[in-house]
Amino acid sequence: MDLERHQNLHTIIMLREIIRKWWRAELHFADRTGLVMDWQRGGDIPPTPNECCRLSLNSREGLRRCNQSVRQLHEQFRANRRLRRAIVQPCHLQFSLVGAPLYVQDEYEGFLFVEGFLREPPSGREQEVLRARLRELASGSMDVERAVERLPVLGNEGLEKLADLLEYGASEIAAYEAEKARGEERGLQGLSQGNGEHYRFEDIIGRSGPMQEIFKLLEKVSNSEATVLINGESGTGKELVARAIHFNGPRRHGPFVVQNCSAFNDNLLESALFGHMRGAFTGAVRDKKGLFEVADGGTFFLDEVGDMSPALQVKLLRVLQEGTFLPVGGTQSREVDVRVIAATHKDLSAMVKRGEFREDLFYRINVIRVHLPPLRERRDDLPLLVDHFLRKHHREGQRARGLSSEAMALLGTYAWPGNVRELENEMERLLVLGGELDLLPAELISSRIRDAVTPGGPSLLTARAVGKLHEAVETLERDMIHQGLLRTGNNKSRLARELGISRSNLILKIAKYGLDKGLPPDAEVDA
């Protein structure tokens, strides 16, 4: 079980956003032993709106008692295997802990929980007891009075809603794991193979802001029959998104057919799309079904639709408007019921203005538009994607478990013109060249990437190979921290973990090198 991976499933990310937005609370994961994942990272505990909880978690004894309260919840789940619903119980400060058990293939794997609410406003006596407990845990703190004045009250109805959401999150993780296990039994590896039931939105890697907006849109789009236009640069995953829309929609049991419109010339593409009759042209020795007929009852993904000729655009428009077409050399129209998802890396609206693409067809396929951002606009997803592709292409006997800090900084600076596809190819190449190493070094990264990052000059590595040793070390340190701050969006906790130093030490180095000027606000929420 990889609970780190589960936290990056898009449904869990959305669930976390809902809990933060509605109740300003944090979603936590505990493993099968009752340990809370994000409380074990040394100073990187996510902030909580309950200041009493914050005071407790920031003291050693308070953290121990919080863990003990969570462990009591864990013991209830472990002792009663028939208990599959969320429960509410008080913590050592008498705030509510809401938890839902996680079962995968009938095995208990931990639980999801949220903490820090009261069922009702406390009495004067209860407030005094709380003050005494907090002073015991946070002796000398001036924040006890302020914390007790701002006690969050949720009420029974709110706690029930929270419990329902946690149960939903646990069920989504269980469904994901069950699907993943079935895929492994059939020799499938995630989305790289063709069985449709494995194309869940959770398999699309990304937790950045732009990707979360796309996930929200895809949830709505997949439940409709509307025509979709996916726009994005080459390598951004347009076909992956199209498959996810189909296999999560009402036509999931129908065929999913793909055709790249730039792969053939006009005559061959027309025959491929609409089929042909015997004798329609030299070599047509028998009738042949077109891909629209093959896709009947399902979805037809037309990739690079912007490369289609004006003559074929007219025929495509007829299929979309009337559901009929004429095979090449045919005299009788045929009817099909097909949902069309089109994709292109071109600006179709600009092509319409230039007269290169039919305006009526543009409006017909542009019912719902999904724009996939290039990788350079979602750099927060780079570490997730790197980890995903290293796992995907890992082979038996390879030791590599990640990239060195300098290698990650180098990748974070590169513009990635080939987007996610280029990144996947680079990760596969790195595993081939350095799979026997624990960490893949920057020296193995393709020269085109290193040269693009430092155009017209020596690479980051060779540039530091001259001069005094302490100066070279400081230059390397400054560059690694600077690139890391850009890559993580100024998330110091995450960067400190990547660099293997404490957060306080990192802050001192940032000030030493003057890297705190002009940075965006601190981004510790997702630490």
Salt bridges, closest charged atoms under 4 A:
ASP2 OD2 - ARG391 NH1 3.03
GLU4 OE2 - ARG41 NH2 2.92
GLU17 OE1 - LYS216 NZ 3.64
GLU26 OE2 - ARG20 NE 2.88
ASP38 OD2 - HIS28 ND1 3.04
ASP44 OD2 - ARG497 NH1 2.90
GLU51 OE1 - ARG146 NE 3.03
GLU51 OE2 - ARG150 NH1 3.13
GLU61 OE2 - ARG64 NH2 2.67
GLU61 OE2 - ARG65 NE 2.82
GLU75 OE2 - ARG71 NE 3.88
GLU75 OE1 - ARG78 NH2 3.04
ASP106 OD2 - ARG81 NH2 3.65
ASP106 OD1 - ARG84 NH2 2.77
GLU109 OE1 - ARG32 NH2 2.53
GLU115 OE2 - HIS28 NE2 3.20
GLU128 OE2 - ARG131 NH1 2.82
GLU136 OE2 - ARG65 NH2 2.84
ASP143 OD1 - ARG146 NH2 3.66
GLU145 OE2 - ARG131 NE 3.03
GLU145 OE2 - ARG135 NH2 2.98
GLU157 OE2 - LYS161 NZ 3.89
GLU172 OE1 - ARG200 NH2 3.60
GLU177 OE2 - HIS6 NE2 2.63
GLU179 OE1 - ARG200 NE 3.57
GLU197 OE2 - ARG182 NE 3.67
GLU197 OE2 - ARG186 NH1 2.72
GLU197 OE2 - HIS198 NE2 3.68
GLU202 OE2 - ARG200 NH2 3.52
GLU213 OE2 - LYS216 NZ 3.77
GLU219 OE2 - HIS10 NE2 2.90
GLU225 OE1 - ARG251 NE 2.58
GLU233 OE2 - ARG376 NH2 2.45
GLU239 OE2 - ARG243 NH2 2.96
GLU270 OE2 - LYS315 NZ 2.21
GLU293 OE2 - ARG334 NH1 2.70
GLU304 OE1 - HIS345 ND1 2.79
ASP307 OD1 - LYS346 NZ 2.46
GLU322 OE1 - ARG318 NE 3.64
ASP337 OD1 - ARG251 NH2 2.72
GLU356 OE1 - ARG354 NH2 3.06
ASP360 OD2 - ARG358 NH2 2.78
ASP381 OD2 - ARG378 NE 2.87
ASP387 OD2 - ARG391 NE 2.84
GLU406 OE2 - ARG464 NH1 2.83
GLU422 OE2 - ARG448 NH2 3.01
GLU424 OE2 - LYS392 NZ 2.79
GLU424 OE2 - HIS393 NE2 2.85
GLU426 OE2 - ARG429 NH1 3.48
GLU426 OE1 - ARG448 NH1 3.85
GLU428 OE2 - HIS393 ND1 3.95
ASP438 OD1 - ARG399 NH2 3.05
GLU474 OE2 - LYS512 NZ 3.75
GLU477 OE2 - LYS509 NZ 2.90
ASP479 OD2 - ARG464 NH2 2.84
GLU498 OE1 - ARG487 NH2 2.20
GLU498 OE2 - ARG494 NE 3.78
ASP522 OD1 - LYS492 NZ 3.15
ASP522 OD2 - ARG503 NH2 3.13
GLU524 OE1 - ARG503 NE 3.45
ASP526 OD1 - ARG20 NH1 3.29
